[in-house]
Amino acid sequence: MTQLPTSIPTHDIPQLPRPEAEDHHHHHHHHHHHHGDHSHSHGVIDPEIASSARGIWAVKWSLVGLVITAILQAVVFWLSGSVALLADLIHNVGDAMTAVPLGVAFLVSRRKPTARFSYGFARLEDLAGVMIVVIVLLSAVITAYESVERFYHPQPLHHLGALAIAAIVGFIGNELVALFRIRVGREINSAALIADGYHAMADGLVSLAVLVSAVGVALGYSWADPVIGLVITAVLLKIVWESGQTIFSRLLDGVEPEVLESLNHAINHVPELEPDAIDLRSRYAIANLRPRWLGHRLHVEMDIMLPPTLSLQQTQGITNTVEEQLKAHLPYLGLIVVRAVPDTQTRESGIGNRESGIGNRESGIGNRESGIGNRESE
C-alpha cells in the first residue's frame, strides 16, 4: 500500500483573522473554528486550487509522454506480432485513458462548495482512483486472455531487434511518467495520482519483461512470449490489490496511521500560554478526533475539553493555538473544526482521552464557506 508522507512542502495556507474576544467569563458549550473560508481574500492563492492545478499539469504532461510511447510501441507490434508487446501496449493505452477521469476530477474539485455539496467536489478524485483500479484490472484480464490464447495458437515473432528497442523505449517512457506522477501525487497528497504513478511504474517493468521475451524467443524458447504475458498479469493484479486498498480506504474515510500519529503529536504539543495566564496544559483533553481525506486535502474535526470557568478570550486563544499547531505540522489540511466543550460535562459522559484523541460522540459540522450549518446533537 502506498504510504503518504506526514510532512509535505506546499503553499502556505492563509490564516483566518482571529475574531475579537470578549473579556467577561462565561460557560462555553460549543465553540466552532472553521479553517478554509477564503472567499474574500485578496492576493492569496487558495491551496486547494493550487494543488488541483498542479495535479492537472502532471496529468497533462504525463499523458503526452504515454501517448508518444504508445505510438512507437504500436508500430513495432504491427511489425513483430509479439503478445508480450501487445500486453505492454494495452497497459500504456489504459494508463493514458486514466488521465481523462483523473484530469476531470482535478478540474471539477477546484469548484467552490455549494449549498447542496457543502464539502465541495474533492471526492471525485477518489472516484477517479476507483476508475483507475478498474482499468488496471481490465488490462490484467485482457493480458491473461491473450497469453493463454497464444499458448494454444502460437505465432512466430518477427523483427526481434525492433521489439527489443520498443521494450527499452517503453521502459524509459513509463518510468519517467511514473516518477513524475508519484512525485507530484505525494506533493499534493493525491492517492489517485500516486496509484496512477505506480501503474505506470509497473508498465515500465512490463516493458523489461517484453525485452526478456524477445531474448527468449531469439534463443528458441517460443513459450517465453506467453509466459511473460502471464507474469505481467500477476504484476497488474498486485497493483490492483495494493492501490485498491488505498483508494477504498479513503472512500470509507480511512486515514493512514502515520497521519493519525502526526495529528496527535501536533495536538499534544500545544505551547504554553502567556506567563500571566492560567496554566491549562495539563487540564485540556481532546476527544472525537475525526480526520478524513477529501481528495488530496485532509479535513479534521475535534472536541477540546476545557474548564467551564474560562473566558471567551482564553477559550479562543487555546482553540486558535490548536489550529496553528495542526497547520504548522500538516500543511495539507483543509477544513478544521475545533469545538470547545465544558470539561465537567465531557467527564460525566465518560469521554475524554488525550492519549488517543479518539471518541465516539456524534457531532454536527459547520461550514462557513458554504454558509451551511447543522445543529449539533448529542
N, C-alpha and C positions, 0 to 999 in steps of 0.2 A: 504494500500500500504506500502510496506517495505520502510523504510527511512534509508538512508545511513549516517553514521557519517561524520562530516566535518573534523575531525582530526583523522587519523588512524596511529598507530605505524607500521612502516615498515622499510626496509633497507634504509640507506642513499642513496640518489640519487647522483651519481657522478657529479661533477661540470665541465662544459666546461671551458677551459682556455680562458681568455679574450684576444682577439687579440690586438696587439699594435695599439694605436690610433695615428692619425696624429695631428700635432699641429696647422695646418692652419685652418682658418674659411672657411665654405662653406655653400651652400644652399642644405639641405638634403631633398630628396623627399621620398624615401622609404629605411628603414633600417631594415634588417632581422636578427632575432635571432632564431636559431634552437636548441632546447634542445632535447637531446636524441641520439646524434651521439657518440657512444662509441665503434666503431668498432676497434679502435686502443688502447683501454685502457688495462692496464695490472694489474692484482691483484685486479680487481674490479668486483663484480658480478652485471650483468645487472638486475635492479629491475624488469623488465618485465619478464625475465626468472625465477628469484627467486620466484616471486609471482605465476607464472603459475605452477612452480614445486610444490609449497605448495598446489595449487588447485588440482593437480593430486594426491598428497599424501592424501588429505582429501577425494577425491572421492574414492580412492582405499580402504582405511580402513573403510569408511562408507559402501561401497559395501560388504565387508566381514561381517560386523555386520548385515546388512539386509538379506544376504543370510542365515546366521545361524538362524535368527529369522523366516524367511520364511519356512525353512525346518522343524523347530519344529511345526509351525502352520499347515503345510501341513499334518503332521502325525495326529494331533488332528482332523483336518477337515475330514480326511478319516475315523476316528473312530466315530465322532459325527454327521456329515452332516449338521452343522449349516451354514445357508446362511449368517449370520452376520460375522461369522469367515471366510467364503469364500470371502466376501467383503474385509475384512481386509487383507486376504492373497493376493488377486488380487492387492490391493494397494501396498503391500510390494514388490511384484514381479515387478509391474510397477515402483516403486521407485528405485528398483535395476537396471531396464532397463535404467533409465535416466542417470545412471552413465556412460553408454557407449558413447553417444554423447557428454556429458559434459567432459569426460576424453579425448576424441579425440580433442575436441575444445581447451582444455588447452594445449595439446601436440602440435598441429599444430600452435597455436598462438605464440609459442616460436621461430618460424622461423623468420629470418630477412626479412624486406621488400625487394621487388624486383622492377625492373623497371615497371612491369605491375601492381603489388599490392604495390604501394608506401607507403601506410599506414599500411602495414603488414596484418596479418590474425586474428587480435583480434576480429573482428566482428563475427567470427564463434562462439564465446562464447554466443553472444546474440541469434544467430540462434539455438544453443543448448537449450537456455532458452525457445524458442518457442516450440521446440520438447517436453520439459518437461511439458509445459502447455497443449499441445495436449494430451500427455499421461495421465495426470491427468483428462482431460475431458473425454477421453475414459473410464477410470476407473469409473467415475461417471455414464456414460451411462450403462456400464455393471452391476454395482451395482443396479441401478434403475430397470433394466430389471429383474434381479434375484429376487429382493424384490417383485415386482409386481407378478411375476410368483409364488412365494411362497404363496402369498395371495390366489390365485386360486387353488393351489395344495399344501396344507400344508403337511409337513412331520414331524414326531416326531424326537426330538433330543435325542441323546444318550451321555453317558459319560459326563454329565454336569460338574462334578468336573474337568475332564481333560480340558474341554472347558474353564472353569474359569482360570485354570492355564495358558493355552495358551494365554488368553487375557492379563493376567498380564505380561507374558514374552514379548508379542508383544508391550505392552505399554512401558516397560523399554527399550527394544531394540530400538524402534523408537525414544523415547525421547532422548536417548544418541546420536544416529546418528543425530537427528535434531539439538541439541545443538552444536555438533561438526561442522556440516556443516555451520550453521549460524555464529558461531564464526569465522571460517576461512574465510567464504564469506565476512564478514564485515572487516576482516583484509586486504583482498586484493581487496575489493570493487567489488566483483563479484555478480551482480544481479541474474545471473542464479544459482549460488551456494546457495545464500540466499533463492531464491524461492524453490529450491530443499529441503533446510532445513525445510522450513515451510510446505512443502508437507509431509515430514517425521513426523513433529510435529503433523500434522492433523491425520496422520495414528496412532500415539500414542493415540490420543483422540478416534479414531475409535476403538482401542483395548479396551479401557474402556467401550465403548458402547457395545462391544461384551460381556463383563462381565455383564453389565446390562441386556442384552438379556438372558444370561444363568440364571440369577436370576429370571427374569420374567417368563421364561418357567418352571423353577422349582416350581414356585408358582401357576402354572396352567394357565398362560396367554400365549397361543400358538401364539397369534398375535404379541407378543413382538419382535420375531426374525425378521420378515419382516419390522416391523415399524422401528426398529433400523437401518435396511438396508437403508431405505428411509432417515433417519436422517443423515446417513453417506453420502448419495448422496448430500444432501444440503450443508454439510460441504465442500465437494470436489468442488462443484460449486462455493462456496465462494472463495476458494483458486484460482480457475481458473480466477475469475474476478479480484482479487487483484493482483496476480502475473502477469497476462496478461497485466494489466495496466502498471506495471513497465517495463516489457520486451519490449512491443511495444513502449513505450515512448522512450526507449533508441534506438530502431531501427530507430525511426524518429528523432534522435539527440536531444531528450528532456533531460533537466538537472534539477535535483531537486532544488527547491527554496533555500534550505539551502546551497547548493553548490554555487549557484549564489551569495548568500549573502556573503559567505566566500571569493569568488573571489574579489568582490567589496571591501570588508574590507581590504584584503591584498593589493590591488592596491591603495586604498586611505590612506594607512599608510606607504607610502614610506618615509624613514627618510630623514632629511635634508642632503644636500651635504656638502662638506668641507666649513669651515667658509669663506675662501677667494674666493669661487666660487659664481657665480650668484645665487640668491635665486629663484628657479624655482617652489617651492612647490605650489604656488598659480597660476602658469602660465601654467602648463601642464593639459591636459584633455585626457580621454580615450574614444574611440568610437569603434564601430564594435567589441564588445566583443563577441566572438563566441566559447564557450566551447561545447564539445560533448564527450560522452563516446564511446570508442572503447574497448569493452570487459570490463576489470576492470581498465583501465587507462583513465584518463581524458586529452584530448588534448585541448589546448587553443590557439586561435588566437586573436590578438587585434591591434588596431592602437593607437599610443600615439602621440598627437599633441604637438609640441614644437616650440618655436620661431625659425625662419629660420636663425637667426644670430649666433646660437650656433656652436661651433666647433665639429668636428667628435669625439674628445675625450670626450667632455661634453655629447654629444648625447649617446655615447657608455656607459658612466657611468650611465646615467639615465635608459637606457633600461636594463642594467645589474642589476641595483638595483631592478627594477620591477620584473625581473626574480627571483632574490634571495628571494624577499618577497613572491612571489607565491609559490616557492618551500618550503619555511620555513612553510607557513601556510597549504599547501596542498601537502603532500609528495607523494600522489598517482598520481601526474601529469605525463603525458607522454611528447608529443611534445609541446613545447611552441614557438610560432611565435609572435614576437613583432616587429611591423613596425613603424618607426618614420616618421611622416608626418608633413610638414610645417603648423603651426597654422593658418597662414593667408589663405592658400588655403582651409583648412578644414572649417573655419568660413564662407568663401564665399559660400561653397556648403551647408551650413546650418547644418553641422554635428558637434557634439561635446557636449557630455553630461556626465560630470564627475559623476553626481549623480547616474545615472542608468547604465552607461557604455554600453549602447545598441545603435547600429547604424544599418543602412541598406545597406551601400555601399558594392558592391561585390568586392572581392579582391582575388588575386592569393595566392597560397600556395607554399611554398618551402619545400623540404625535403632533408637535407644534407646527411642523412644516405643512401637513395636510389640513390642519385645523380640526382634526377629529380627536375626540377624547371619549374613552369608555369609562364609565363609573366603576370603580373598583368594588369587588365583592369578596367577602371573607369566606 
